[in-house]
Amino acid sequence: MKTIREPWNREGYYDIPNFWAWDLTSNTFSISDNVNAILSLPSQTINNLDTLKRHLFSLDTKWLDFNVVKELTKDENYFEQKIRLYNADGNFQFFQINGYVELRDEYDYAILLKGTFTHISYLIEHPEKLPAPPVHKTEFELIINGIEAGIWDWDLQYDTVWWSSKFYELLGYEAGEINTSFNAFFNTLLHQDDKAKVEQLIGEHLYQKKPYKTEIRLLCRSGEYKWFQTSGQAMWNKEGKPIKMAGSIIDITETVNYKSSLLKNEFLLNESSKLARIGAWEVDLKTQKVYWSESTKAIHEFPSNLETPSLAEAFLYYPEASRAMVAKAFDETIALGKAFDVSCEFLTYLQNKIWVRVIGSPLFDTQGIIIGVRGVIKNIDEEKQKELFLQDSLKIIHEQNKKLVNFAHIVSHNLRSHTGNLEMVSNFIEECDTEYEQKLLLDNVKQISKQLSETISQLNEVLVTQSQVQQPKVRICFDEMLTKVKSQIQSELVLSSARIKSNFTSCKSVYYIPAYLESILTNLLSNAIQFRKPEVCPEITLSSWIENNKIILQIEDNGVGIDLEKYKYKLFGMHHTFHKHTSGKGFGLFLIKNQLDLMGSKIEVESQENIGTTFKITF
């Protein structure tokens, strides 16, 4: 079934003057008792369809025929007819029937009608003598014609409606060009989606005396709907029943469209800000109030349901180093009217560290006085991390190139040295006269070949170290790794009577490449044993701890020490040795430094001759 909204909805329809309803399915007809009063008939004389027909002028009975009404309302929801009823004196009175279809069946035929009747005899018989309603007074006409509002007046007792000329003009009509009844207004002009709202608000105003003011859409002569603000005020009789209501309509189409455009632009701006990770902010210097847009709150990871922080609290989101820079830029803007643009680290509400770009500029009043600072904040963490990664990559590439050049130099120097020696000995062999001399020279060739083999082996070890950097890091227990290394150099420990002590209680493990850590410990312990003081048992102490969020591993010995003033810049070079009484080849520290550099770790050395050496590794 199809339901057509009625003008108002409340209990006690028949308390409304001149109301009627007709259920065509049961042929039940109800009518307000006010019709009897108009006809000077006893109450309830006319109270259904049959009693109405008995008092109806014979030529007008066709309008109350079941089939005629169904056909009349087949294509229209609203209809009007004039009928004549006999009064107590036997004379007929003219009435206008206004009706609308509230409900239709599945075949689209009307099955429930409702409406009003209006006594129009005086208007029919003496139209020239009908006094103008009070609202038509000249003074009032001048007022209402001079404002951009359409005035309406609704007489609830007789269901008559009056519209000012401006009312027609706002809808694009000439005065009197369209029917002026409430039913016509509700069912013809009012937008379908606004009917429920209007009927509810009118009912609440008439019977609960709530204010009536709302925004509606009305159909104009052009065929388009325009937005209007409408408001009204009713008048009640001594019994508290509404008898009259008047009000106005104002065209607000441009305002509604502007608001709609603003909302659309605001939506697009907010969505763009989210995508671009840009937020707006403003500080009122007089009130010290801070404004953050939703995107700014999102960048801060700040709960939207909490009150925006104060200016002092807002600065706390910047770490100390960044805070000083931002505060200085902000103060210069206030003092000098100078805009600022800074990029810095930032700590969110959830304690996540990101990079942001903050741009601000002064806000002036009409007198040119700075009254605030306004700007934007942008999350640039992704871009900054890429930039930092690129810088680190370039640094690594630079270091790798530097090492490559150094390695090429070492290869060139060492191999050239060996090949030069071989070439020279070969020449001597060709020139020698005796087998004894040749034998001595051949022994030199064997020694040079052995040294060449060792050099190639060492260079290969460097290359292996470079390739191992791709291996995954794992958690390595210092105690376990030390036990493994001690087993590998067991013979050196026994022969030297070396004593090794360790204390890893402050930091028991590290994430690292096992092959690297094993190589580092092996070389440092072997060096400590090799470069021990004569007639003194080596004592080596290993310890670990955490310092500035970094893991530290320290290896101390009581060996011969190193003259750092003399050898500081050669300490980690290849084939650099600092003690003539040992057989060191100057390769272990070079390899350690290479491995640590590849992992981004750092090694520091403290040493005194004849006292000992301390190596401090920061992972």
PyMOL commands that set and color helices and strands:
alter all, ss='L'
color gray80, all
select helices_A, chain A and resi 13-15+34-38+49-54+58-64+66-72+121-125+127-129+134-136+138-145+165-171+182-189+192-208+253-276+294-300+311-315+320-336+381-431+435-468+478-488+490-496+514-530+564-570+588-598
alter helices_A, ss='H'
color red, helices_A
select strands_A, chain A and resi 2-3+19-23+28-31+78-86+92-104+110-119+150-155+160-163+212-219+225-236+242-251+278-284+289-292+340-347+353-364+370-379+474-477+499-503+509-512+539-547+550-557+602-608+612-618
alter strands_A, ss='S'
color yellow, strands_A
deselect
rebuild
show_as cartoon
